[in-house]
Amino acid sequence: MTAQLKTNDLDAFFMPFSANRQFKKAPRLFASAKDMHFFTEDGRKVLDGTSGLWCVNAGHCRPKIVEAIQAQAAELDFAGTFQMGHPKAFEAASRVVNIAPQGFGHVFFTNSGSESVDTALKIALAYHRAKGNGAKTRLIGRERGYHGVNFGGTAVGGIGSNRKMFGALVAGVDHIRHTHDLERNAFSRGEPEHGADLADDLERLVALHDASTIAAVIVEPVACSTGVLIPPKGYLKRLAAIAAKHDILLIFDEVITGFGRLGTPFAADYFGVSPDLITTAKGLTNGAIPMGAVLLKSHIHDALMSGPESAIDLFHGYTYSGHPIAAAALVATLATYHEELLLTRAATLAAHWEERVHALEGLPHVIDVRNIGLIGAVEFSPRPDAPGTRAYDRFVKSFERGLLVRQTGDVIALSPPLIITEEQIDEMFDILTAVLKEGD
């Protein structure tokens, strides 16, 4: 029999994407949060430079969202959406469609970004089969891409450390080249000048596999989790044109870039590219309740409506798809975004943000800084035989000084809530600058 633990014992929780043993020797614990700040158990105030985990776009514990969750939990805690329904799920879907890029008329609800990705991949396969192209089963991801941690998303993802422990994953997957080019694009402001031609790597895979076997290609418009890799000018439009030429569905993974992160509702709007499917989560409910969604172009949805009217249209879904409390949180989140103009606010802060990000150039061991919208990154030269530790040490020191940043490899990533002020941006970078000046 397992020994009983105290309720505040740290050992029972096997933490995700964490160095568990290291963390539990010196834990970093938050007790509460409000607007732009977390608060630790000992009362320290920590400025949130990462929107929690890329998700709290409207800031923490916003009243409208909190009240919506409380009211929905008291009225209808659960109702399934398999052959049944409840009004809030339909309202939530309609409100998402109302801000979606043109042509996206339908929403399939999930519970996370990982589920959204696997759902989009399955929809792509089902679409081609419904259109009579059942041989189109191959899925294409991109090197250094991150598409969550389910089997499909891990397979199309391109981060080696996320893949190496889990075997062959899903058959029939290949990857195009990543776009990171420090030699030509270091210290670019916004979209780099060089690299649109990297989209042509999809043609290489078409030549290798034949377009008749390829169902979809999935990319993050901005590859954030791998260290904020910003697409070169013209790259995404070129990729979209190649995909369309070969009847390959283009999936934009907007789990991070959706809902205002670039100063537009979606990255598809920012880059002027119209994909076939968009995956979302995170900012969908401001991180308050787990929820994800896949946005479908109408022609894809309609192709799946070709069977008998009484038959199930897609044999896929989750117990909690369109969960009442999550749907209520979504509706309140979008209302908050609308009332405070948060879906476009990053555009008004982008110039000041860019100046502060690029002021980090020249600090010790900094080999690149990058920015787009309200996203930034600083990349460090790795320590010999200890990759990742230079950024990790700066992450810890920033936390100790009252700033939360995100460490990934030898990169510090930044993505504050969209309610941030210019004064708080200055506070962020004053703290980070001091930390970087002291680092070895």
C-alpha positions as CSV (number, residue, x, y, z in Angstrom):
1,M,0.0,0.0,0.0
2,T,1.3,3.4,-0.9
3,A,2.2,5.6,2.1
4,Q,-0.2,8.5,2.7
5,L,1.2,11.8,1.8
6,K,0.5,15.2,3.3
7,T,-1.8,17.1,1.0
8,N,0.9,19.7,0.3
9,D,3.6,17.2,-0.4
10,L,5.2,17.8,-3.8
11,D,6.1,14.3,-4.6
12,A,2.8,12.9,-5.9
13,F,2.4,15.3,-8.9
14,F,4.5,14.2,-11.8
15,M,4.9,17.6,-13.5
16,P,4.7,18.0,-17.3
17,F,7.6,19.3,-19.3
18,S,9.6,19.8,-16.0
19,A,12.8,18.8,-14.4
20,N,10.8,17.3,-11.5
21,R,13.7,16.5,-9.2
22,Q,15.3,19.8,-9.7
23,F,12.1,21.8,-9.2
24,K,11.1,20.0,-6.0
25,K,14.4,20.9,-4.4
26,A,13.6,24.6,-4.9
27,P,9.9,25.0,-5.9
28,R,8.5,28.1,-7.6
29,L,4.9,28.2,-6.5
30,F,2.2,30.7,-7.3
31,A,-0.7,31.2,-4.9
32,S,-2.9,33.8,-6.7
33,A,-3.0,36.1,-9.7
34,K,-4.6,39.3,-10.8
35,D,-4.4,41.2,-14.2
36,M,-0.7,41.4,-15.1
37,H,0.8,39.7,-12.0
38,F,1.2,36.4,-10.2
39,F,1.7,36.3,-6.4
40,T,3.8,33.7,-4.6
41,E,2.9,32.0,-1.4
42,D,5.2,34.4,0.5
43,G,3.5,37.4,-1.1
44,R,6.0,38.3,-3.8
45,K,4.6,40.0,-6.9
46,V,5.8,38.5,-10.2
47,L,5.1,40.3,-13.5
48,D,3.7,37.8,-16.0
49,G,5.9,38.1,-19.1
50,T,4.5,34.9,-20.7
51,S,0.6,35.2,-20.4
52,G,0.8,32.2,-18.1
53,L,1.8,29.7,-20.8
54,W,0.9,31.7,-23.9
55,C,-2.8,31.6,-22.9
56,V,-3.9,34.4,-20.5
57,N,-4.3,37.0,-23.2
58,A,-6.7,39.3,-21.2
59,G,-4.8,39.1,-17.9
60,H,-5.6,37.0,-14.8
61,C,-8.9,36.5,-13.0
62,R,-10.9,38.9,-15.2
63,P,-14.3,39.5,-13.5
64,K,-16.5,38.8,-16.6
65,I,-14.9,35.4,-17.2
66,V,-14.9,34.5,-13.5
67,E,-18.5,35.4,-13.1
68,A,-19.5,33.5,-16.3
69,I,-17.8,30.3,-15.0
70,Q,-19.4,30.6,-11.6
71,A,-22.9,31.2,-13.0
72,Q,-22.6,28.3,-15.6
73,A,-21.4,25.9,-13.0
74,A,-24.5,26.6,-10.8
75,E,-26.9,26.4,-13.8
76,L,-25.7,23.5,-15.9
77,D,-22.5,21.8,-14.9
78,F,-22.4,19.2,-17.7
79,A,-24.3,18.3,-20.8
80,G,-22.9,16.1,-23.6
81,T,-22.8,17.0,-27.2
82,F,-23.1,13.5,-28.8
83,Q,-26.6,13.6,-30.3
84,M,-27.6,16.2,-27.7
85,G,-26.7,19.7,-27.0
86,H,-26.9,22.9,-24.9
87,P,-27.3,26.5,-26.0
88,K,-24.0,27.8,-24.7
89,A,-22.0,25.5,-27.1
90,F,-23.9,26.9,-30.1
91,E,-23.5,30.5,-28.9
92,A,-19.8,29.9,-28.4
93,A,-19.3,28.5,-31.9
94,S,-21.2,31.4,-33.5
95,R,-19.1,33.9,-31.6
96,V,-15.9,32.3,-32.8
97,V,-17.1,32.2,-36.4
98,N,-18.0,35.9,-36.1
99,I,-14.3,36.8,-35.6
100,A,-12.7,34.1,-37.7
101,P,-11.1,34.8,-41.0
102,Q,-13.3,34.9,-44.1
103,G,-14.6,31.5,-45.2
104,F,-14.4,29.8,-41.8
105,G,-18.0,28.9,-41.0
106,H,-17.8,26.0,-38.6
107,V,-16.1,25.1,-35.3
108,F,-15.3,21.7,-33.8
109,F,-14.7,21.9,-30.0
110,T,-11.9,20.1,-28.2
111,N,-10.2,20.4,-24.8
112,S,-6.7,21.5,-25.7
113,G,-4.3,22.5,-28.4
114,S,-3.0,18.9,-28.7
115,E,-6.6,17.6,-29.2
116,S,-7.2,20.4,-31.7
117,V,-4.2,19.3,-33.8
118,D,-5.1,15.6,-33.8
119,T,-8.7,16.6,-34.7
120,A,-7.6,18.8,-37.6
121,L,-5.4,16.0,-38.9
122,K,-8.3,13.5,-38.8
123,I,-10.6,16.0,-40.4
124,A,-8.1,16.4,-43.2
125,L,-8.0,12.6,-43.8
126,A,-11.8,12.3,-43.6
127,Y,-12.2,15.2,-46.1
128,H,-10.1,13.6,-48.8
129,R,-11.8,10.3,-48.3
130,A,-15.2,11.9,-48.6
131,K,-14.0,13.6,-51.8
132,G,-13.0,10.2,-53.3
133,N,-9.2,10.7,-52.7
134,G,-8.7,8.0,-50.1
135,A,-5.0,7.6,-51.1
136,K,-4.3,11.0,-49.6
137,T,-3.2,9.9,-46.2
138,R,0.3,11.3,-45.8
139,L,0.7,14.2,-43.3
140,I,3.5,16.8,-43.5
141,G,4.9,18.8,-40.6
142,R,7.9,21.0,-40.3
143,E,11.3,20.6,-38.5
144,R,11.2,22.4,-35.2
145,G,7.4,22.6,-35.3
146,Y,5.4,22.0,-32.1
147,H,1.9,20.7,-32.4
148,G,1.1,19.4,-29.0
149,V,1.8,16.0,-27.4
150,N,-0.8,13.5,-28.7
151,F,0.4,10.9,-31.2
152,G,-0.6,12.8,-34.3
153,G,0.7,16.1,-33.1
154,T,4.0,14.6,-31.9
155,A,4.4,12.9,-35.2
156,V,4.0,16.0,-37.3
157,G,6.0,18.0,-34.8
158,G,9.6,18.5,-35.4
159,I,11.3,18.9,-32.0
160,G,13.6,16.0,-31.6
161,S,13.5,15.8,-27.8
162,N,9.7,15.6,-27.9
163,R,9.8,12.6,-30.3
164,K,12.8,10.5,-29.5
165,M,11.3,8.5,-26.6
166,F,8.1,7.5,-28.3
167,G,9.1,5.3,-31.3
168,A,7.6,5.5,-34.7
169,L,4.5,7.4,-33.6
170,V,2.2,7.7,-36.8
171,A,3.1,6.2,-40.1
172,G,3.3,8.2,-43.3
173,V,4.6,11.5,-41.9
174,D,7.3,13.7,-43.3
175,H,8.7,17.1,-42.6
176,I,9.7,20.2,-44.6
177,R,12.7,22.3,-43.5
178,H,12.5,24.8,-40.7
179,T,13.0,28.5,-41.4
180,H,15.6,29.5,-38.8
181,D,18.6,31.1,-40.5
182,L,20.9,33.0,-38.0
183,E,23.6,33.6,-40.6
184,R,21.3,35.6,-42.8
185,N,18.5,36.8,-40.5
186,A,20.0,37.4,-37.1
187,F,18.5,40.5,-35.3
188,S,15.7,40.9,-37.9
189,R,12.9,43.3,-36.9
190,G,9.7,41.5,-37.6
191,E,9.6,39.1,-40.6
192,P,13.1,38.2,-41.8
193,E,14.1,39.2,-45.4
194,H,15.6,35.9,-46.4
195,G,14.0,32.5,-46.7
196,A,10.7,32.6,-48.6
197,D,12.2,30.0,-50.9
198,L,12.3,27.5,-48.0
199,A,8.6,26.9,-48.7
200,D,9.6,25.2,-51.9
201,D,10.7,22.3,-49.7
202,L,7.1,21.1,-49.9
203,E,7.7,20.6,-53.7
204,R,10.6,18.3,-52.8
205,L,8.2,16.1,-50.7
206,V,5.6,16.2,-53.5
207,A,8.3,14.9,-55.8
208,L,9.3,12.2,-53.3
209,H,5.8,11.0,-52.3
210,D,3.6,12.2,-55.1
211,A,0.8,14.7,-54.4
212,S,-1.8,12.0,-54.7
213,T,-0.7,10.6,-51.3
214,I,-0.4,13.8,-49.3
215,A,-3.4,15.0,-47.3
216,A,-2.2,18.0,-45.4
217,V,0.7,20.2,-44.3
218,I,0.6,21.8,-40.9
219,V,2.7,24.7,-39.7
220,E,2.6,27.3,-36.9
221,P,2.5,30.7,-38.6
222,V,5.0,31.7,-35.9
223,A,6.8,28.7,-34.4
224,C,6.7,29.9,-30.8
225,S,7.4,26.8,-28.6
226,T,10.7,26.0,-30.3
227,G,12.0,29.5,-29.6
228,V,9.9,32.0,-31.6
229,L,10.9,31.4,-35.2
230,I,9.3,34.1,-37.4
231,P,8.4,33.3,-41.0
232,P,10.4,35.0,-43.7
233,K,8.6,37.6,-45.8
234,G,6.4,35.8,-48.3
235,Y,7.1,32.3,-47.0
236,L,3.6,31.5,-45.8
237,K,1.9,32.8,-49.0
238,R,4.3,30.7,-51.0
239,L,3.6,27.6,-48.9
240,A,-0.1,28.2,-49.3
241,A,0.2,28.4,-53.1
242,I,2.1,25.2,-53.4
243,A,-0.3,23.4,-51.1
244,A,-3.3,24.6,-53.1
245,K,-1.7,23.6,-56.4
246,H,-1.4,20.0,-55.2
247,D,-4.8,19.8,-53.4
248,I,-3.0,19.5,-50.1
249,L,-4.9,21.0,-47.2
250,L,-3.0,23.8,-45.3
251,I,-3.5,23.7,-41.5
252,F,-2.4,26.7,-39.5
253,D,-1.7,25.8,-35.9
254,E,-2.8,29.0,-34.1
255,V,-3.0,27.6,-30.6
256,I,-0.6,30.5,-29.6
257,T,-1.0,33.1,-32.3
258,G,-4.8,33.1,-32.3
259,F,-6.8,35.8,-30.4
260,G,-4.8,38.9,-30.8
261,R,-1.2,37.9,-30.2
262,L,0.0,39.6,-33.4
263,G,-2.4,42.5,-33.3
264,T,-5.0,40.8,-35.4
265,P,-7.6,38.2,-34.4
266,F,-5.6,35.4,-36.1
267,A,-2.2,35.1,-37.7
268,A,-4.0,34.2,-40.9
269,D,-5.3,37.8,-40.9
270,Y,-1.9,39.2,-40.1
271,F,-0.1,37.4,-42.9
272,G,-2.9,37.6,-45.4
273,V,-3.0,33.8,-45.9
274,S,-6.2,31.7,-46.0
275,P,-5.5,28.2,-44.7
276,D,-8.1,25.4,-44.9
277,L,-8.2,24.6,-41.1
278,I,-7.1,26.5,-38.1
279,T,-6.4,25.0,-34.7
280,T,-6.9,27.0,-31.5
281,A,-6.9,26.7,-27.7
282,K,-5.1,28.8,-25.0
283,G,-6.5,32.3,-25.6
284,L,-9.8,30.8,-26.6
285,T,-10.9,30.9,-22.9
286,N,-8.1,33.1,-21.6
287,G,-6.6,30.0,-20.0
288,A,-9.4,29.9,-17.4
289,I,-10.9,26.6,-18.4
290,P,-9.3,24.0,-20.7
291,M,-10.8,24.2,-24.2
292,G,-9.7,24.0,-27.8
293,A,-11.3,24.4,-31.2
294,V,-10.7,23.6,-34.9
295,L,-12.0,26.2,-37.4
296,L,-13.1,24.7,-40.7
297,K,-13.6,26.2,-44.1
298,S,-17.2,25.6,-45.2
299,H,-16.2,23.4,-48.1
300,I,-14.4,21.0,-45.8
301,H,-17.4,20.9,-43.4
302,D,-19.8,20.4,-46.3
303,A,-17.8,17.5,-47.8
304,L,-18.4,15.6,-44.5
305,M,-22.1,16.2,-44.8
306,S,-22.5,13.9,-47.8
307,G,-23.8,10.7,-46.1
308,P,-27.4,9.9,-45.0
309,E,-28.9,12.7,-42.9
310,S,-29.4,10.3,-40.0
311,A,-25.8,9.0,-40.0
312,I,-23.0,10.3,-37.9
313,D,-21.0,12.8,-40.0
314,L,-17.6,12.4,-38.3
315,F,-16.7,9.5,-36.0
316,H,-14.6,11.7,-33.7
317,G,-15.2,13.8,-30.6
318,Y,-14.6,14.1,-26.9
319,T,-16.9,13.8,-23.8
320,Y,-16.1,17.4,-23.0
321,S,-16.4,18.8,-26.6
322,G,-18.3,22.1,-26.0
323,H,-18.4,21.7,-22.3
324,P,-21.0,24.1,-20.8
325,I,-18.5,25.8,-18.4
326,A,-15.8,26.1,-21.0
327,A,-18.3,27.5,-23.5
328,A,-19.4,30.1,-21.0
329,A,-15.8,31.0,-20.4
330,L,-15.2,31.3,-24.1
331,V,-18.2,33.6,-24.6
332,A,-17.1,35.8,-21.7
333,T,-13.5,35.8,-22.9
334,L,-14.5,37.0,-26.4
335,A,-16.7,39.7,-24.8
336,T,-13.7,40.9,-22.8
337,Y,-11.5,41.0,-25.9
338,H,-14.2,42.9,-27.7
339,E,-14.9,45.5,-25.0
340,E,-11.2,46.2,-24.4
341,L,-10.2,46.0,-28.1
342,L,-7.6,43.4,-27.2
343,L,-7.7,41.5,-30.5
344,T,-5.9,44.5,-32.1
345,R,-4.2,46.1,-29.1
346,A,-0.8,44.4,-29.8
347,A,-0.6,46.4,-32.9
348,T,-0.6,49.7,-30.9
349,L,2.2,48.3,-28.6
350,A,4.3,46.6,-31.3
351,A,6.7,49.5,-32.1
352,H,7.6,50.1,-28.4
353,W,7.8,46.4,-27.8
354,E,10.2,46.0,-30.8
355,E,12.5,48.8,-29.5
356,R,12.8,47.2,-26.1
357,V,13.3,43.7,-27.5
358,H,16.1,44.9,-29.8
359,A,17.8,46.9,-27.1
360,L,19.0,43.5,-25.8
361,E,21.3,43.1,-28.7
362,G,24.9,43.3,-27.6
363,L,24.3,42.0,-24.1
364,P,26.5,39.0,-23.0
365,H,26.1,35.8,-25.0
366,V,23.1,37.2,-27.0
367,I,23.3,35.9,-30.6
368,D,19.9,36.9,-31.8
369,V,16.7,38.8,-30.8
370,R,13.4,38.4,-32.6
371,N,10.0,40.1,-32.5
372,I,6.6,40.1,-34.1
373,G,3.3,41.5,-32.6
374,L,3.6,41.1,-28.9
375,I,6.0,38.2,-29.0
376,G,9.7,38.4,-28.5
377,A,12.7,36.1,-28.0
378,V,16.3,36.4,-27.1
379,E,18.7,33.5,-28.1
380,F,22.0,32.8,-26.4
381,S,25.1,31.0,-27.5
382,P,25.0,27.6,-25.7
383,R,27.5,26.8,-23.0
384,P,29.9,24.1,-24.1
385,D,28.5,20.7,-23.2
386,A,25.6,22.3,-21.4
387,P,23.0,23.4,-23.9
388,G,19.9,25.1,-22.4
389,T,21.5,26.0,-19.1
390,R,22.3,29.6,-20.0
391,A,18.7,30.4,-20.8
392,Y,17.5,28.3,-17.8
393,D,19.6,30.2,-15.4
394,R,18.3,33.5,-16.7
395,F,14.7,32.2,-16.4
396,V,15.3,31.4,-12.7
397,K,17.1,34.8,-12.0
398,S,14.3,36.7,-13.7
399,F,11.7,34.9,-11.5
400,E,13.7,35.8,-8.4
401,R,13.7,39.5,-9.5
402,G,9.9,39.4,-10.1
403,L,9.5,38.6,-13.8
404,L,8.2,35.4,-15.3
405,V,9.7,34.5,-18.7
406,R,9.6,31.3,-20.7
407,Q,12.8,29.2,-21.3
408,T,13.0,26.8,-24.3
409,G,16.4,25.5,-25.2
410,D,18.8,28.4,-25.2
411,V,16.0,30.9,-25.9
412,I,14.0,33.1,-23.6
413,A,10.6,33.7,-25.0
414,L,8.3,36.6,-24.1
415,S,4.5,37.0,-24.6
416,P,2.8,39.1,-22.0
417,P,-0.9,39.5,-21.6
418,L,-2.4,41.9,-24.1
419,I,-3.5,44.3,-21.4
420,I,0.2,45.2,-20.7
421,T,1.1,49.0,-20.7
422,E,4.2,50.6,-22.1
423,E,5.3,51.2,-18.5
424,Q,5.0,47.5,-17.7
425,I,6.9,46.6,-20.9
426,D,9.7,48.9,-19.7
427,E,9.6,47.2,-16.3
428,M,9.8,43.8,-18.0
429,F,12.9,44.7,-20.0
430,D,14.6,46.6,-17.2
431,I,14.5,43.4,-15.1
432,L,15.6,41.2,-18.0
433,T,18.4,43.6,-19.1
434,A,19.8,43.5,-15.5
435,V,19.6,39.7,-15.5
436,L,21.4,39.4,-18.8
437,K,24.1,41.8,-17.9
438,E,25.0,39.7,-14.9
439,G,24.9,36.3,-16.7
440,D,27.9,34.2,-17.6
